[in-house]
Amino acid sequence: MANPGVAPLNPATPVGQVRLNLGDTTYVALVPPVEGEGDYNNFSDEAIEGFIAAASGNPASATGYGYLQLAAIAASSGSNVVTDDLQVDTSKRATEFRQIAAAWFGRAADADAEAGLNEYFNIVPYGSYIHPELSAFPTHWRY
């Protein structure tokens, strides 16, 4: 399956930054060859642009979405093969990719918090009656 993208990647662009974070930097020439483009191992530039759009432009969060995609692929193809003295277990790869995705989402949340982007205040109605703390609720009250 072809994953076309700008080749070599440009680390100054958001797509290039996310591609570097994902480690998807190896490419081969497209067939037929297209000047300035290559076939990458995991993601096309369009897929990475989709991750960036879902992450509202945050490269760290977009990287997390990329790793979640890799986790989904690994979960659907994981297997455990045992023969004689050889054992190959790829069933845990999905969990590891999800842990890496969580770490990237954590980095994105930390960066947003430092920039003051996570500050908000919600007013949520709790109930129809107000009572002092630690006082017992009468059984006929609704809340």
VOPAGU-2260 file (C-alpha; in pm, 1 decimal, decimal comma):
REM VOPAGU-2260
SITE   aa  ch    i         X         Y         Z
SITE  MET   A    0       0,0       0,0       0,0
SITE  ALA   A    1     141,6     335,7     -98,3
SITE  ASN   A    2     188,6     605,3     163,0
SITE  PRO   A    3     293,4     903,0     -49,1
SITE  GLY   A    4     449,0    1207,0     108,7
SITE  VAL   A    5     702,9    1481,6      57,0
SITE  ALA   A    6    1046,6    1323,4      37,2
SITE  PRO   A    7    1276,7    1397,5     197,0
SITE  LEU   A    8    1061,2    1521,1     482,1
SITE  ASN   A    9    1075,6    1883,1     591,0
SITE  PRO   A   10    1111,4    1903,8     973,0
SITE  ALA   A   11     999,9    2269,0     965,9
SITE  THR   A   12     644,7    2169,3     869,0
SITE  PRO   A   13     386,5    2020,1    1106,0
SITE  VAL   A   14     366,0    1704,5     891,0
SITE  GLY   A   15     743,6    1668,0     903,9
SITE  GLN   A   16     750,0    1716,4    1282,1
SITE  VAL   A   17     483,0    1451,8    1338,2
SITE  ARG   A   18     654,4    1215,1    1093,9
SITE  LEU   A   19     980,4    1257,2    1288,9
SITE  ASN   A   20     801,2    1195,6    1620,6
SITE  LEU   A   21     647,4     877,2    1479,7
SITE  GLY   A   22     981,0     759,1    1341,7
SITE  ASP   A   23     825,2     717,6     996,4
SITE  THR   A   24    1119,6     867,8     809,1
SITE  THR   A   25    1223,2     588,0     570,8
SITE  TYR   A   26    1086,4     603,7     218,6
SITE  VAL   A   27    1138,2     454,2    -125,8
SITE  ALA   A   28    1063,0     605,2    -465,7
SITE  LEU   A   29     702,1     595,5    -581,9
SITE  VAL   A   30     610,6     376,4    -876,6
SITE  PRO   A   31     596,6     554,0   -1118,7
SITE  PRO   A   32     846,6     802,1    -972,7
SITE  VAL   A   33     720,0    1146,3    -873,3
SITE  GLU   A   34     969,8    1425,6    -817,7
SITE  GLY   A   35     985,3    1532,5    -450,6
SITE  GLU   A   36     766,3    1248,8    -320,8
SITE  GLY   A   37     830,0     908,7    -169,9
SITE  ASP   A   38     646,0     606,2     -34,8
SITE  TYR   A   39     675,9     598,1     346,6
SITE  ASN   A   40     646,8     286,3     562,8
SITE  ASN   A   41     348,5     374,3     783,1
SITE  PHE   A   42     163,1     694,2     698,9
SITE  SER   A   43      91,5     916,1     401,8
SITE  ASP   A   44     108,7    1293,3     434,1
SITE  GLU   A   45    -272,4    1299,6     408,4
SITE  ALA   A   46    -305,7    1065,4     705,9
SITE  ILE   A   47     -69,0    1279,5     912,5
SITE  GLU   A   48    -261,8    1592,1     812,1
SITE  GLY   A   49    -573,4    1414,2     943,0
SITE  PHE   A   50    -399,6    1349,7    1276,4
SITE  ILE   A   51    -298,8    1716,6    1292,1
SITE  ALA   A   52    -655,9    1828,3    1218,6
SITE  ALA   A   53    -792,8    1596,9    1489,0
SITE  ALA   A   54    -534,5    1738,1    1730,6
SITE  SER   A   55    -625,2    2100,4    1650,7
SITE  GLY   A   56    -275,2    2163,6    1517,7
SITE  ASN   A   57     -82,6    2029,1    1818,1
SITE  PRO   A   58     206,6    1811,2    1687,6
SITE  ALA   A   59     244,5    1617,0    2015,9
SITE  SER   A   60    -123,4    1528,5    2024,5
SITE  ALA   A   61    -116,6    1441,7    1653,3
SITE  THR   A   62     170,6    1203,5    1729,3
SITE  GLY   A   63     -49,6    1041,9    1994,6
SITE  TYR   A   64    -320,5     986,7    1733,2
SITE  GLY   A   65     -60,8     829,9    1504,7
SITE  TYR   A   66      44,5     586,9    1775,0
SITE  LEU   A   67    -320,8     501,5    1842,7
SITE  GLN   A   68    -352,5     414,9    1473,5
SITE  LEU   A   69     -44,1     193,5    1499,6
SITE  ALA   A   70    -197,4      30,2    1809,0
SITE  ALA   A   71    -515,8     -46,3    1614,8
SITE  ILE   A   72    -315,1    -205,8    1334,8
SITE  ALA   A   73    -107,7    -407,0    1582,9
SITE  ALA   A   74    -418,6    -522,1    1770,6
SITE  SER   A   75    -578,9    -650,8    1453,7
SITE  SER   A   76    -269,0    -841,5    1344,9
SITE  GLY   A   77    -118,0    -958,3    1675,4
SITE  SER   A   78     -37,8   -1324,5    1716,6
SITE  ASN   A   79     144,2   -1570,9    1939,1
SITE  VAL   A   80     338,9   -1842,6    1757,2
SITE  VAL   A   81     519,0   -2123,6    1942,6
SITE  THR   A   82     718,7   -2395,4    1769,0
SITE  ASP   A   83     976,8   -2623,6    1926,8
SITE  ASP   A   84    1219,2   -2381,7    2095,4
SITE  LEU   A   85    1102,7   -2061,5    1918,9
SITE  GLN   A   86     831,2   -1828,3    2044,9
SITE  VAL   A   87     715,8   -1507,0    1874,5
SITE  ASP   A   88     453,8   -1299,6    2054,6
SITE  THR   A   89     329,9    -981,9    1886,2
SITE  SER   A   90       4,2    -961,9    2081,6
SITE  LYS   A   91     144,9    -709,8    2331,3
SITE  ARG   A   92     253,1    -455,3    2070,5
SITE  ALA   A   93     -86,8    -283,7    2073,7
SITE  THR   A   94     -62,9    -220,5    2447,9
SITE  GLU   A   95     284,4     -74,4    2408,1
SITE  PHE   A   96     170,7     155,1    2126,2
SITE  ARG   A   97    -122,5     273,9    2343,0
SITE  GLN   A   98     119,6     351,6    2626,4
SITE  ILE   A   99     337,0     553,8    2388,7
SITE  ALA   A  100      24,7     735,7    2262,7
SITE  ALA   A  101     -73,8     816,8    2622,6
SITE  ALA   A  102     272,7     960,4    2683,6
SITE  TRP   A  103     242,1    1186,1    2377,3
SITE  PHE   A  104    -107,3    1297,9    2481,8
SITE  GLY   A  105      38,7    1375,9    2825,6
SITE  ARG   A  106     312,0    1587,1    2666,5
SITE  ALA   A  107      47,3    1773,1    2466,3
SITE  ALA   A  108    -162,6    1836,0    2779,0
SITE  ASP   A  109     144,3    1961,7    2968,1
SITE  ALA   A  110     230,2    2199,5    2684,5
SITE  ASP   A  111    -129,5    2324,5    2672,8
SITE  ALA   A  112    -128,8    2376,1    3050,5
SITE  GLU   A  113     195,0    2576,2    3032,9
SITE  ALA   A  114      41,5    2790,8    2760,3
SITE  GLY   A  115    -276,4    2839,7    2966,9
SITE  LEU   A  116    -498,2    2664,0    2712,8
SITE  ASN   A  117    -657,6    2422,7    2962,9
SITE  GLU   A  118    -805,0    2687,2    3190,7
SITE  TYR   A  119   -1181,5    2688,4    3201,8
SITE  PHE   A  120   -1459,3    2711,4    3455,9
SITE  ASN   A  121   -1778,9    2511,0    3441,5
SITE  ILE   A  122   -2090,2    2562,4    3649,7
SITE  VAL   A  123   -2277,2    2237,7    3683,2
SITE  PRO   A  124   -2608,5    2211,5    3866,4
SITE  TYR   A  125   -2579,9    1957,0    4144,8
SITE  GLY   A  126   -2932,4    1926,5    4270,0
SITE  SER   A  127   -3246,0    2112,3    4358,2
SITE  TYR   A  128   -3177,0    2147,9    4732,7
SITE  ILE   A  129   -2883,3    2294,5    4918,6
SITE  HIS   A  130   -2792,8    2152,8    5257,0
SITE  PRO   A  131   -2502,2    2204,6    5497,9
SITE  GLU   A  132   -2208,1    1971,3    5459,8
SITE  LEU   A  133   -2222,3    1657,3    5675,3
SITE  SER   A  134   -2591,9    1707,0    5748,1
SITE  ALA   A  135   -2820,1    1416,2    5684,2
SITE  PHE   A  136   -3054,1    1423,1    5387,5
SITE  PRO   A  137   -3418,4    1388,0    5486,9
SITE  THR   A  138   -3564,7    1093,1    5301,0
SITE  HIS   A  139   -3832,4    1305,1    5130,9
SITE  TRP   A  140   -3575,8    1538,5    4963,7
SITE  ARG   A  141   -3488,0    1491,1    4602,8
SITE  TYR   A  142   -3147,1    1574,8    4467,7
